[in-house]
Each structure stands twice: as structure tokens, then as C-alpha cells.
């Protein structure tokens, strides 16, 4: 009887161990290219999210510029941050994404964790006009996609921390041109920037400015 109990106990341990191993084996690799591609493909976007084509352009700009420290103003649910985060992971860099809505901050952080980017992208809650001045160090990439009339204010707050060669991208510059006229005049006429306006994804019928900080 004692031997039977020992065998039953051993059998139970084996079953439990096998069950644990099966659970771990079934968990997807959150950092795999395949898992992330599927997550991005199935991401439930709204009109407030960056489009897939625009998000990929941002990723390519980060990688091509070998950018190390970036700031995104306007996280929403984190679709753009995920795409840029993949690029910053590859360059060994870090992205700070700023969002004023607490609910969106929570969603953004959850989405970043879902693809294993929580250590590469930091989502900061609060008004960007107040949180931007708290960021320390130099930056070489900026993406503006929040309150349109405040674009120049955002840029002016981060500009002293921009390295020569930094890339500044601003979204919705065609449809919202009137709301950001001061910003557009500044980046297009300043001797410190080379700037071009490009048509963004046809999904939004809008565009972006891409500026290169000369000095």
C-alpha cells in the first residue's frame, strides 16, 4: 500500500510538471517578429491611431537615422509607439511616449507589454506641455501627433535637447495646416532645419512634415 501511494504521488508530480511545461510551451514569444507582425495586423485601430503605412515610415526613419532617444507626443493606444519601439529596440535606444488621457495610458502600456516592449518604450501620463520639460538628456527623434495648435510649443520645449541630425516628424500637416501655421512656418523657414512635406497614408488623405535638424 505504501509503495502504491508513493507511485501515485510520483505520478501526480509528473502530471503537474508536464502541465506546467505545456503551459510554457504554449505561450507565444512576444518578441518574435511573427508574433509582433500578427499583433500589429490585428490591432483594433480607430481614426485617432497612426495608419499602418505611416507607422512603418516612422519605424524606418528611426532605423535609418540609427536614433537612440525619441519622444512621441500623443500615444493614443500605442500603435505608433509599438512600431517605433521595434525600431528603437533594434538600435539599442529608447522611446518616451506622452499621453494626457489616463485610460489611453493604461491601454498603451498594456499593448506595449503584450509585445514585449515595456522596457524599450515608456508611456508617460500627463499634459505634454508639462511633461516635456521634465525629460532629461538629449534626443534625436520626435513625432508630434497631439493638439495641433500646440505643435510649435511642443517643439520649442524639446528643441534645446535635440541633437544635430535629429529628425522631427509632425502628423496631419495638410488637413490641420491652419491650426499649426506657426509651426509650419518655423520648420520651413528656419535655417536650422531642412523640411519636406510628404503625403502620408491615403487612408487619411493627409500628410506629414519631416524635418532634419542641421545644427
N, C-alpha and C positions, 0 to 999 in steps of 0.2 A: 504493500500500500504506500509506504514511504517513497519507494522508487517511482511509483506511478505519479505521485504528487510532484516529485522533482521533475519528471519528464513533462508534466502538464505545465509547470511553471516555466520551464525552459522553452517549451513550445509557445507559450504566451509571450515571452520576451522576444522571441524570434518574429512573431507576428507583428508586435508593436514596432520593432526596429525596421522591419520591412515596410510597414505602413508609413513610418517617418521618411524613409528613403524614397518611397514612391511619391510622397507629397513634394519633397525637394526636387525630385526628378521632373515632376510635372510643372513646377514653377518656371515661367519663361525668363530668359536672360534679358532684363530690362535695358541693358546697354548694347544689345546686339543691333546691328544695322537693320536686320529683318524685322525685329520687334518694333523698333522705332519707326520704321517706314510704314508699317501697318497701323501703328498708333496715330501717326500724322494723317494717313489716308482716311481713317475713320473718325478723326477729330470732329466733334459737332460744332462747326463754326456758325457764327452769325455775321451780320453786316459790319459789326464792330471789330471783328478779327482780321488780321492780316491775311491776304489771299495766299494760296499755296505758291504761286509764281513769285509774288513779292517776297515772301518769306525765304524762298530759295535764293533769290537775289541777295538778300541780306546775309544769308549764310555764306555765299560765295564771296561777297565783299569782305567779310571778316576773315575768311581763309586766305583770300588773295593778298590782303593787307597784312597778314600774319599778326592781327590785332591781339592784344593781350588783356586790355581792360576796357570794358564797354559799359555804356549806360543806355537803357531804353526808358523813355518817358511815356508811360501808357501801356501797362501789361495786358489789360483785359484778362482773358482766361489763360494766357501764356502760349498761344500758338506761335507767335513770332519769337518769343523767348526760347522755346524749345528748339526751333530751327537755328537761331543764333547760338544757343547753348551748345549744340552739337559742334558748331564751328569753333567756339572758344575751348571746348574740350580738346579738340584736335590741336589747337595752337598752344595749349597749356595755359589758357587765360581764364578770365572770369567776367561775368556779366551781372550788372546790377539793374534790375527792372523795377520801376516805380509805379505804384498804383494807389489811387486815393480811395477806392471802394473796398471796404473790408471783406465783403462777400467774394469779390473777384480776386482779392489777395489770397483768400483761402483756397479758391478753385485753382488759381495759378500755381500755388505751392504744391497742391495735390497732383496736378498734371506734371509738374517738373519731377516730383518724386516717382511718379508712375513710369517715367522713362530713365530714371537713374541720374538725373541732372541736378539734384538738390544741392550738391556740393560745388557745382560749376556756376549755377545761377542763383542769385539771392534776390528774392522779391521783398521790396521794402514798402511798407504801408504808410500812406500819408500824402499830403499835397506836395507835388514835386517842387513847387516854389519854395517850400520849407525844407524838403529832404535833400534836394540837390546840393545846397551849401554844406551839408554835413558829410558829404562823400570826400574821403581823403585820397591823396595821391594823384597821379597823372592818368589820363585816359586817351585812348587812340581810336575809339569808335563811339558814335552817338546815333541813336534812332529816335526821332521825335514823332509821336503819334498820340498826342493828348489834346488839350484845349488849343484850338488853332490860333486864337488871338494871342496866346501866350508863348508862341514858338520863340520869338526873339528874346523874351525874358528867360526861357529855359536855356537858350544858347549862351546868353550873357552870363548866367550863373555858372555854367560849366566851362566856358571858354578859357578862363585863366588856367584851367587844369588840363587843357588839350595840348598834346604833344605836336610838334611839327610833323606833318604827314598823317595827322588824324583824319578820319572820314566821318562826315556828318550827313546823315540821311534824314530827310523830312518827308512825311507822307501827306497825301491829299492836297498837293500844292496847285492843282488845276481847279478842282471844284471849290476849294476853300481859299482861293487866291486873295480875295478881298479881305478875308479875316486875318491874313498873315502878310499883308502887303509890306509892312515894315521889315519883317524877317526876310522876305524875298529880295527886297531892295538891298538889304545889308549883305547877304551872302553873294548876290550877283554883282555888286559894285565894290565890295571891299577888296583891297589889294592883298589881303591875307588869305583869300580863298579862290580856288578855281571851282566853278559851279556849273552844272548842267542839269536841265530838267528833262526827265525821261518819262515816257509813257509807261505806266505800271500795268498790272494785270487788266485785261479787257473786262474782267468780271466787274470791276468797279468803275470803269471808264474814267480813270483818274491818273494821277502821276506822282512822281517823287523828284525832289532835288537831291543830287549827290554832290557834296562839296568836299574838296581836298584842302586841308589847312596847310598853306605854304610855309608860314612862319608864325 
